[in-house]
Amino acid sequence: MSTLVELFRNRFGLMNCIFTIPHQDPIYRFYLKEIGVKDLAAFEYLRSGYCIAKILSYIARSVCNERKIIDYGSGFGRVTRFLIGEGFKVVALDIKEEALDFQKSTFGVTTAIPPLRMDRVSFVTAISLFTHLPPEIALNTIEKIVNSLAENGVFVFSTNNVISCQEKLSKYCFKPYSEDESLSPNEYGTTWFEYGFLLDFIKSLGGNAHFIPRALGGYQDLWVVSKEPREINILPEPIYFVEKLQTNEEGNLIIDGWITVGRGKIKNLIFVTQKFDVPFRLYEGREDVILFTGIEKSKMFRLLLPKNSLALDDPFLIVAKVENEMFPIVGGYVGSYLTYILNLKLREKSREAEYYRSQYEKLVKEYESLGWDKFCLEARLSAVYNSKFFKAKSVWDKIKNFFTSNAKSSK
């Protein structure tokens, strides 16, 4: 177990949770491909599963006090392991026998290959399932599950947020690609539903729907469907973004950014390490952030880490307290995480500089005939281009010095 996963396990009291991840799990393989580091991919796999389980258990306890969950598209148990830890009995449904065999032998859950005959069930989930099934099959499955609900039953599922769809939606859109290369892309691709269409479809089944945009990781929307109209308390996963890294005159590291959550109140944001915890300073969100996220409860944050307080290989978590629930929203090793953030910023600055260059070239063509001094314009462009890039580079040099000096002083 890596020091990062160990920090996560200890901080969230998951000592009895089984952390085994099968290498053939397509979600783990997706994270590994995207992140490129096994320790970080394993942590993100576990972190996301924990957050989903936290959201589902919160709904189950607050709405119907149900202890049994039927989980469609349960896969290899990314979420199952944490639902069991929350005290739930899970029935895992999936079309992959190897996934069900792993869950049954590892977690001891009841398993079945769908379709499963259901009647008057109380709590059914389908997370990251209708994000992949062809629309007609997804709608047919939704209809069967809604019709099988008990009067007080609840069905929780997710769909892809339409912001990631490059086509204008009238009903739905399906693309034949996904992270699971073991299944035919025509049978398991990537699907988007237009909100109004899916809401009307659920209503036509006699269902009442609560919709929370970008509730899972900022990418998937959450739907909570019941037969009876009812108030449903839902705590979505917070969305977090770093805008700036810098060091001040004293050599301390400063991290600025924003955090938002669709429902509930963000009470605390904490930087957690094996050595100490540091709270972020939270203050009111900027108008541009609120417009971007579409969420009025956005907060700006600032974290100050004292010089010589951390080494590059120290693991850390960033934990958000929403109402009374704790969500691990970011985790990693200090050096690799800051390198990742700085590389993103460098790419942004480079793209911005290229934009200025293209604009300049247009201006040159327009004004050369008017007798403008081309060399003067080139000098101005060079200053803009270089400052945009090298300013970001100098920030990273200072941050590297922050940890280099810490490493020397700790010897």
N, C-alpha and C positions, 0 to 999 in steps of 0.2 A: 504494500500500500504506500503510495507516495505521501510526502509530507503535506501536500496540498489537500488530498482527500482525507488524510488523517485530521487535519485542522477542521475541515468541514464536518466530519463525523463527530468529533469531540464537541465542537461548538453547538451543534444541533442535537446532541444527545442521541446519536444513532448507533451506539455501540452494538446493539442487537440486530441491526439491519445487515442483510447479506449484500455485499458490494460486488459480487462476481459479475463480470460483463463478458458474454460470449463474443468472440472475435467476428462471428458471422452476422451479428446484429447489424442491419443496414443503417440504423440511426447512429450507432457508434462509428461505423465505417464512414458515414457522411461527415461526422465531426472530425474524425481523424484526417480525412481528405482536406477539409476546410482549414483546420488548425495546424496539422502537420506534426504535432507532438503528442505522443501517447498519453502522458500524464494529464495534459490539458484537455485532450479529447475525452478521456475518462471522467474527469471532473465535470465538464460541461454536460455530458450525458447524464450523470447523476444529479447535478444541480437542477437541470431542466425537469427531470423526472420528479424530484422532490417538490419543486414549485407547483407542478401540475397536481400532484397528490394532495398538496396543501389546499389548493383551490377546491378540488373535488370533495375532500373531507369536510371543509368548511360549509359547502353547500349541503352535503348530505346531513350533517348534524343540525344545521339551522333550519332546514326546510322540512325534512321528514323523519329525522332521527333514525335513519336507516343504517344498519350495520352490514348489509350485504350489497355488493356492487357487481353488476354484470357488465363486463368491459369488452366491448366490441373492438376488434383490431388491437388486441392487447400486446401482440408482438412477443419480444423476449423479456418483458417484465420491467421495462425502464420505470414505469409508474407503479406497477404491482408491488414491488419490494417495499415501497414507502407507504402504500395503502395498508398493507399488512401491519406495518409498524404503527400506523394510526389506529389499529384495532379492528379493521374491516375484514370480512370474509369475501374473497374475490373469486368470481367465476370468469376465467379467461377464455375469450373466444378469438380464434384466428384461423386463417386458411392454411397456415404453415404448420405442419406437424412437428418439425424440429423445434419451432418456437414453443409450441405447447408442451413438448417433451421436456424442454429445458425448464419451463416454469413449474411443471408438475414435480420434477425431480429436485429442483433447487428451492422452490418456495412452498411446495406441498399444496398448491391450489387446485381446485376443480377446473378442468379444461374441457373444451368442446370445439368441434369444427362447425361454423355456422352453415346453414341457418339453424338456429335453436328455437324450438317451439316454446313460446313464452305466453303467459296469460296472467294479467293483473300483477305485473312486476312493479317494484317500488323505486328502484334506482338503476338506471342504465347509462353507461358512458360510451362515447366513441370519439376519442381524441386523435387527431391526425389521421382520420380514416376517410372522411368525406372531402378532405383536401386532396385525395388521390383517386378515389373511385370515379369511373365515368358517371356523368350527371344522372343518367337514367337509372343506373343501379343504385346510386346514392339516394335519389328521391324515393325509390321503391323501398329501400332499407329504412329510411326515415319514417315512411308511412307505416310499415309493419311494426316498428318499435313504438311509435306514438299510439297506435291502435291497441298495443298490448299493455299499456300503462294502467295501473290501478288508479282509482279516482284521486288518490293523493300522491300518485307516482310522479317521478321527475326523470327527464331524459336530458343529459348534458352532452353536447358535442361541439366540435370546432370546425371552422371553415377558414380558408385562406383569406386574409384581408385583401380587398380589391386593389389596394395601392400597388401591389406587386404584379398586377395584371396589365399588360401593355395594350390590351384591346378594350374597346368600349363594350360594356356588358348590357344586354337587354334581359337575358335570363341567366345564362351560365356560359362558361368557356372551359374547354378541356384541351390540354397539351400532352402529347405522348412522351413525357419524360418525368423521371423521379429519381430519388436517391437509392431506390431499391432495384438493383440491376438483375436480381434473380427472378423478377416477375416481368411479364410482357408489358411494355409501356402502353399498349393499347387497352390493357385491362387494369393497369395501375400506373397512372400518370400524375398530372397536376391539374387540379380543378378549382375554379372560382365560381361562386354564386353571387348574383346581384342581390343585394339586401332585400329590396322590396319584393322581388319575385319569390325568394325563399320564405319571407314572412307571410305572404299571401298563401303560399302552399301549406305552411303549417296551420294557418287559420282555417283553411279548407278541410283540414283533418280534425277540426275541433280542438286544436291545441292553442295554448297561450304561451307566447315566447318572450323571454327577456334576452336582449342582445347587448353584448359588451364588446366594442371594437378593440382590436389589438390587445386582448387580455392575456394571451400566452406569448411571451417573449417579444411582443411588439409586432408579430407577424400574423398571428392567427386570432380570429374573432371567436368569442364564446357565445353559445346559444344554450339557454336553459328553458326547456319546454315542459309544461304541465297541462293537465286536462282542466283543472280548476284555476280560475284567476286567483293569484296570490302574490303577496309580497315576498321577494326572494333577495336575501342578502348575499352579495357576491364580492369577493375581494380578488381582483385581477392582479397579475404579476406586474410590478413596476417596470417602467422603461427608463433607462439611464444612459446618459451621453456625456463624454468628456469633451469640453470645448478647448481647454488650454492647459498646458503644462509650463511651468516657469520656476525659476529660483529667485528669491529676493536678495537684498544686499547682505543679509546675514547668512546666506547660503542655505536657507530652508527651502524645501520643495513645496510648491503650491499647485493644487489641482482644482480647476474650476469647471463647472458644467451644469447640467440640469437633470432632474428626475421628475417623473410624472406617473400618476396612477389613475385609471379610469373611474374607480369608485373607492370610497374610504378615504382616510386621512393619513398622510405620511407623517409619522411622529418623530422618527429618528433615522439617521443614516450614519453607519458606523464602519470605520476602517479597522478590520480585525486581523491581528497577527498572533504568532505564538508568544510574542514578548509583551504586547500591550494592545489596548483598544483606543482609537482616537475618534471622537465624534466629528462629523462634518458640521459646518455652520450652514443652516438652511435659511433662505429668505425668499421673498415673493418672486414668482416667475415673471419673466419678461414677456411683453406682448407678442414678439415674434415667435417665441417658443410655444406659447399658447395657441397661436395660429397654426404652427407647424404640426403640433400633436393633436389639435382639436380638443384638448382637455384643459379646463380652467384651473385644475388643481395642480398645475405644474409648479415646481419649486427650483430655484437656483441653489447651487451648493458651492462651498469652498472648503478644501481640506489643506491644513498646513502640517507637514511632517518635519520635525526638527532635524537639523543637520546631524549626521553620524548616528541616526536612529535605526536605519535598516541597511541590510546588504542586498545585493542583486539577486541572490538565490533564496531569499526569504519568501515563504508562501504567505498569501494574504487573502482575505475575503472582504467584500463590501456588502454589508447586510442592511436591508431596509426594514424598518418596523412600520407596517401598515395596520392601523387600529392596534390590535393586540397580537398580530401574527408577524413572524419574522421571515423574510425572504432573502436568500442568498442571491444577489443579482449579478455579481461579478466575482471572479476568483482567478488566481494565477500566481506566478512568481514575479516579484517586483521588477526585475530587470527585463524579462521577456514581455511583460505587459506594457511597460513604459516604452520599450522599443517598438512594439506594435502600434501604440498610440502615436508616437512620434513619426513613424513611417507613414501612417495615414495622413498626418498633418503635412509632411513633406510632399506627399503626392498631391494633396489639395493645393498647396502653394505652387507646385510645378504646373498643375493644370491651369491655375489662375494666371501664372506667368505666361503660359502658352497662349492664353486668351488675349492677354495684352499684346503679345507679339503679333498675333493674327490681326488684331485691330490696328496695330501700328502699320503693318504692311498695306492694309487698305488705305490708311491715311496717306502713306507715301505715294501710292498710285494716284490718289486724288489731288495731292498738293504739289507734286513734282512739277507739273505744268505751270503752277502758279509761282514758281521760283522759291519755294521753301528750302531752307538749309537742311538737306538730307542728313548730314553728319550730326547736326544738332539733335535731330529727331532720334537718330540711332543712339546717341549718347544718353538721351532721356530714357529710351526703351531699355538699354542695358542696365541703367541704374535701377529701374523698376524691377526688371527680371531678376537681377542678382540679389536685390534686397529681399524680395519675396521668398527666394529659396534659402539664401544664406542666413537670413534672420532666424528661420526655423532650425537650420543646422546649428547655429550658435546656441540656441536654447538646449538642444540635445547635448552639445558639448558640456554645457554647464551642469546638466542633470547627471551625465556620466561622472563628472568631477565630484558631484554630491555623493555618489556611491563609492567612487574610488577612494576618496578621503576617508570614508567610513570604514572601508575594508582595511586600509592602512592602520587606522587608529584602533581597530579591534584586535590587531595581532599582538 
